[in-house]
Amino acid sequence: MELDQIYTEIITENSRSKRNKRELENPTAVIKGVNPSCGDEISLQIREKDGIIEDASFTGIGCAISQASASIMIDLIKGKTKEEAMHLAETFLSMIKEGKLDEEAQEELEDAAAFQNISKLPARVKCAVLSWHTLEEAIQSGGNCPGDDSASCKTRI
């Protein structure tokens, strides 16, 4: 598979979009994700209210795949419960690991399904999953990190 086949219109559009790449006002969780093998870094910021992800955003640097994946993920999780967001993360990560997706999962993942073939490019997998693993860490930790320098506040993939 050629790399240009991965950079679909959806991925390209979302990698350039600034709508989710911003500082979030009054986040209830901030978790950093790092891919040391290529230098991708994100800071995922989530604001939860009454068990619902009211808003989310990210900042950071990385390739088009990591940036697009983070932006698409944020579009999917806004308005969802933590449990629904965790289910989406598990579905996405399963799709990447297995390289396939059933019709129901494809509908759930919406634009994130554009990453389905990334499994055929092992060097790019970590780029695509960085934000999703960071989301899982944010949900599992409850966003209760003692500070930005704490190992518990960083997800390394």
C-alpha positions in Angstrom: 0.0 0.0 0.0 1.3 3.4 -0.9 1.5 6.1 1.8 -0.5 8.5 -0.3 -3.5 6.1 -0.2 -3.5 6.6 3.6 -3.6 10.4 3.4 -7.2 10.4 2.3 -9.2 13.6 2.0 -10.6 13.1 5.5 -7.2 12.7 7.1 -5.7 15.6 5.2 -8.6 17.9 6.0 -8.6 17.0 9.7 -4.8 17.3 10.0 -5.0 20.9 8.9 -8.1 21.9 10.8 -7.7 24.1 13.9 -11.2 23.6 15.3 -10.1 21.0 17.9 -6.4 22.1 18.2 -6.7 24.8 20.8 -6.4 25.4 24.6 -9.6 24.4 26.4 -11.0 26.7 29.0 -11.5 25.1 32.4 -10.5 21.5 31.6 -11.3 18.8 34.1 -8.6 16.5 32.7 -5.3 17.2 30.9 -3.2 14.2 29.8 -0.1 14.3 27.7 0.6 11.6 25.1 4.1 11.0 23.7 5.3 8.9 20.8 9.1 8.9 21.5 9.9 7.0 18.3 8.8 9.8 16.0 8.4 12.8 18.3 4.6 13.2 18.1 3.3 14.8 21.3 -0.2 15.9 22.3 -1.9 17.4 25.3 -5.5 16.1 25.5 -7.8 18.4 27.4 -11.2 17.3 28.4 -14.0 19.2 30.2 -16.6 16.8 31.7 -19.8 17.9 33.3 -22.4 15.6 34.9 -20.7 12.5 33.4 -20.7 13.9 29.8 -17.7 15.1 27.8 -18.9 18.6 27.3 -15.8 19.7 25.3 -12.4 18.5 24.4 -9.3 19.8 22.5 -5.7 19.1 22.0 -2.4 20.9 21.5 0.9 19.6 20.4 3.0 18.6 17.4 3.2 15.7 15.1 2.6 14.3 11.7 -0.6 14.6 9.7 -1.8 11.2 10.9 -1.4 11.9 14.6 -3.0 15.4 14.3 -5.9 14.2 12.2 -6.5 11.2 14.5 -6.7 13.5 17.5 -9.1 15.9 15.8 -11.4 13.2 14.6 -11.4 11.5 18.0 -12.4 14.8 19.6 -15.3 15.2 17.2 -16.5 11.7 18.1 -16.3 12.0 21.9 -17.9 15.4 22.4 -21.3 14.9 24.0 -20.6 11.3 25.0 -20.3 9.7 28.4 -16.9 8.4 29.5 -18.1 4.9 29.0 -19.2 5.7 25.4 -15.8 7.4 24.7 -14.0 4.4 26.1 -16.0 2.1 23.9 -15.1 4.2 20.9 -11.4 4.1 21.9 -11.6 0.3 22.2 -13.3 0.0 18.8 -10.8 2.2 17.1 -7.8 0.4 18.6 -9.3 -3.0 17.7 -9.7 -1.8 14.1 -6.1 -0.7 14.0 -4.8 -4.0 15.5 -6.9 -6.2 13.3 -7.0 -4.1 10.2 -10.7 -4.7 9.7 -14.0 -3.3 10.7 -17.5 -4.5 10.6 -20.4 -2.3 9.4 -21.6 -1.5 12.9 -18.2 -0.4 14.1 -17.7 1.6 10.9 -20.8 3.6 11.6 -19.8 4.2 15.2 -16.3 5.4 14.2 -17.6 7.7 11.4 -14.6 9.5 10.0 -12.1 7.6 12.2 -12.8 4.6 10.0 -10.5 6.3 7.4 -7.6 4.9 9.5 -8.6 1.3 8.9 -5.7 0.6 6.5 -3.1 2.1 8.7 -2.4 -1.3 10.1 -0.7 -2.1 6.8 1.9 0.6 7.6 3.4 -0.4 10.9 5.6 2.7 11.2 2.4 4.8 11.2 0.3 2.8 13.7 1.7 4.6 16.7 0.9 8.0 15.1 -2.8 7.0 14.6 -3.3 5.5 18.1 -1.5 8.2 20.2 -4.6 10.3 20.9 -6.8 7.2 21.5 -4.4 5.7 24.1 -4.2 9.2 25.7 -8.0 9.3 25.9 -8.0 5.9 27.6 -5.5 7.1 30.2 -7.6 10.3 30.8 -10.7 8.2 31.4 -9.0 5.6 33.5 -7.1 8.1 35.7 -10.2 10.3 36.0 -7.9 13.1 35.0 -6.5 13.1 38.5 -2.8 13.9 37.7 -0.7 15.6 40.4 1.1 17.7 37.7 2.4 17.8 34.2 5.7 16.2 35.2 4.1 13.2 36.8 4.7 9.9 35.0 1.0 9.1 35.6 0.0 12.1 33.5 1.8 10.9 30.4 1.0 8.1 28.0 3.9 6.7 26.1 3.3 4.5 23.2 
